[in-house]
Amino acid sequence: MDKHDMDLQSGISAFEAKEFTLALRLLSPLADEGNSEAQYRLAMMFHNGLGRVQNNEAGFKWMCAAAEQDHAFAQHGLGIMYLYGECTEKDESKAVEWFQRAAEQGLPGAQMTLGMMYENGQGVEKNEEQARRWYMLAEENS
């Protein structure tokens, strides 16, 4: 295991132990290098103000960076940001796009949310068949 991997593991451990100052110090350089897991953790810290002042702009920036690299949890997180207008303008159709990408990777939470959006016609045409399909997949993957 090289220093990069050790820093990532240590940063994730610090994050999970709620030692956010340490997590930020360890994960920031990795996020800058393009590590999607580090970017996702930074997004969560900035978005929720963990260990520092909340910074919506940084939260959105890092969530986008990780989501663009196919990090399923970041794609789901970005969908939530667009759905509720957190850190960015509310945009239900963009929310659907990101939930779709996470759902296609098998993330049950995204599949469930996508089903709900099809059922309610949020950001997409109302479609009971699609809603049922995503609900069934979410149940299978839970």
QUIRA-V202701 format. One record per residue. RES is the residue in one letter. PHI is phi in degrees with one decimal (none if undefined). D_LAST is the distance of its C-alpha to the last C-alpha in Angstrom with 1 decimal. Layout:
res=RES phi=PHI d_last=D_LAST
res=RES phi=PHI d_last=D_LAST
This chain:
res=M phi=none d_last=31.8
res=D phi=-84.0 d_last=33.9
res=K phi=-59.2 d_last=34.5
res=H phi=-56.8 d_last=32.1
res=D phi=-65.4 d_last=29.1
res=M phi=-64.8 d_last=30.5
res=D phi=-63.0 d_last=30.8
res=L phi=-63.1 d_last=27.2
res=Q phi=-61.3 d_last=25.9
res=S phi=-64.8 d_last=28.4
res=G phi=-64.6 d_last=27.5
res=I phi=-65.6 d_last=23.7
res=S phi=-61.1 d_last=24.8
res=A phi=-62.1 d_last=27.2
res=F phi=-58.3 d_last=24.6
res=E phi=-68.9 d_last=22.3
res=A phi=-88.0 d_last=25.4
res=K phi=64.6 d_last=26.3
res=E phi=-95.0 d_last=29.5
res=F phi=-70.6 d_last=29.3
res=T phi=-64.3 d_last=32.9
res=L phi=-65.3 d_last=32.5
res=A phi=-58.1 d_last=29.1
res=L phi=-61.8 d_last=30.9
res=R phi=-64.8 d_last=33.9
res=L phi=-77.2 d_last=31.9
res=L phi=-87.1 d_last=29.4
res=S phi=-55.3 d_last=31.9
res=P phi=-62.8 d_last=33.8
res=L phi=-69.0 d_last=30.8
res=A phi=-63.6 d_last=29.4
res=D phi=-62.0 d_last=33.0
res=E phi=-79.1 d_last=32.8
res=G phi=104.0 d_last=29.7
res=N phi=-74.7 d_last=26.9
res=S phi=-67.1 d_last=23.8
res=E phi=-66.6 d_last=22.0
res=A phi=-64.3 d_last=25.2
res=Q phi=-61.7 d_last=25.4
res=Y phi=-63.2 d_last=21.9
res=R phi=-64.2 d_last=22.9
res=L phi=-62.9 d_last=26.3
res=A phi=-56.3 d_last=24.9
res=M phi=-62.7 d_last=22.9
res=M phi=-65.2 d_last=26.0
res=F phi=-67.7 d_last=28.4
res=H phi=-61.9 d_last=26.3
res=N phi=-98.6 d_last=25.8
res=G phi=64.8 d_last=29.3
res=L phi=-82.0 d_last=28.1
res=G phi=78.7 d_last=31.2
res=R phi=-165.4 d_last=33.4
res=V phi=-66.7 d_last=34.3
res=Q phi=-59.1 d_last=31.6
res=N phi=-137.4 d_last=32.2
res=N phi=-61.8 d_last=30.4
res=E phi=-62.9 d_last=32.2
res=A phi=-67.5 d_last=31.1
res=G phi=-59.0 d_last=27.5
res=F phi=-66.3 d_last=27.4
res=K phi=-58.1 d_last=29.3
res=W phi=-72.8 d_last=27.0
res=M phi=-64.8 d_last=23.8
res=C phi=-61.1 d_last=25.5
res=A phi=-59.9 d_last=26.6
res=A phi=-70.7 d_last=23.3
res=A phi=-62.6 d_last=21.6
res=E phi=-62.9 d_last=24.5
res=Q phi=-94.8 d_last=23.7
res=D phi=68.1 d_last=20.2
res=H phi=-78.5 d_last=18.5
res=A phi=-58.2 d_last=15.1
res=F phi=-66.1 d_last=14.8
res=A phi=-69.4 d_last=18.4
res=Q phi=-62.0 d_last=18.0
res=H phi=-64.0 d_last=15.6
res=G phi=-61.1 d_last=18.1
res=L phi=-67.3 d_last=20.9
res=G phi=-58.4 d_last=19.4
res=I phi=-61.3 d_last=19.4
res=M phi=-58.4 d_last=22.9
res=Y phi=-70.8 d_last=24.1
res=L phi=-62.9 d_last=22.5
res=Y phi=-104.7 d_last=24.2
res=G phi=68.7 d_last=27.1
res=E phi=-92.9 d_last=26.4
res=C phi=70.9 d_last=28.7
res=T phi=-158.6 d_last=29.5
res=E phi=-66.4 d_last=30.6
res=K phi=-64.4 d_last=28.2
res=D phi=-153.5 d_last=27.4
res=E phi=-65.1 d_last=24.7
res=S phi=-70.3 d_last=25.3
res=K phi=-67.9 d_last=24.8
res=A phi=-57.7 d_last=21.6
res=V phi=-58.8 d_last=20.3
res=E phi=-55.7 d_last=21.5
res=W phi=-73.8 d_last=19.5
res=F phi=-62.7 d_last=16.2
res=Q phi=-59.6 d_last=16.9
res=R phi=-63.8 d_last=17.5
res=A phi=-70.0 d_last=14.3
res=A phi=-63.5 d_last=12.2
res=E phi=-67.0 d_last=14.2
res=Q phi=-88.1 d_last=13.2
res=G phi=92.1 d_last=9.5
res=L phi=-80.9 d_last=8.6
res=P phi=-57.9 d_last=6.0
res=G phi=-60.9 d_last=8.6
res=A phi=-70.7 d_last=11.3
res=Q phi=-63.0 d_last=10.2
res=M phi=-64.4 d_last=10.1
res=T phi=-65.0 d_last=13.4
res=L phi=-62.8 d_last=14.9
res=G phi=-57.6 d_last=14.4
res=M phi=-62.6 d_last=16.2
res=M phi=-67.9 d_last=18.8
res=Y phi=-68.5 d_last=19.6
res=E phi=-64.6 d_last=19.8
res=N phi=-94.0 d_last=22.2
res=G phi=68.1 d_last=24.0
res=Q phi=-95.5 d_last=23.5
res=G phi=75.7 d_last=24.7
res=V phi=-145.1 d_last=24.4
res=E phi=-64.2 d_last=26.1
res=K phi=-58.0 d_last=24.4
res=N phi=-152.9 d_last=22.7
res=E phi=-60.7 d_last=21.0
res=E phi=-63.9 d_last=20.1
res=Q phi=-63.6 d_last=18.3
res=A phi=-58.4 d_last=16.5
res=R phi=-60.1 d_last=15.3
res=R phi=-58.9 d_last=14.4
res=W phi=-70.4 d_last=12.1
res=Y phi=-63.0 d_last=10.6
res=M phi=-63.6 d_last=10.0
res=L phi=-62.2 d_last=8.6
res=A phi=-61.0 d_last=6.1
res=E phi=-65.3 d_last=5.3
res=E phi=-63.9 d_last=5.7
res=N phi=-90.2 d_last=3.8
res=S phi=-76.6 d_last=0.0
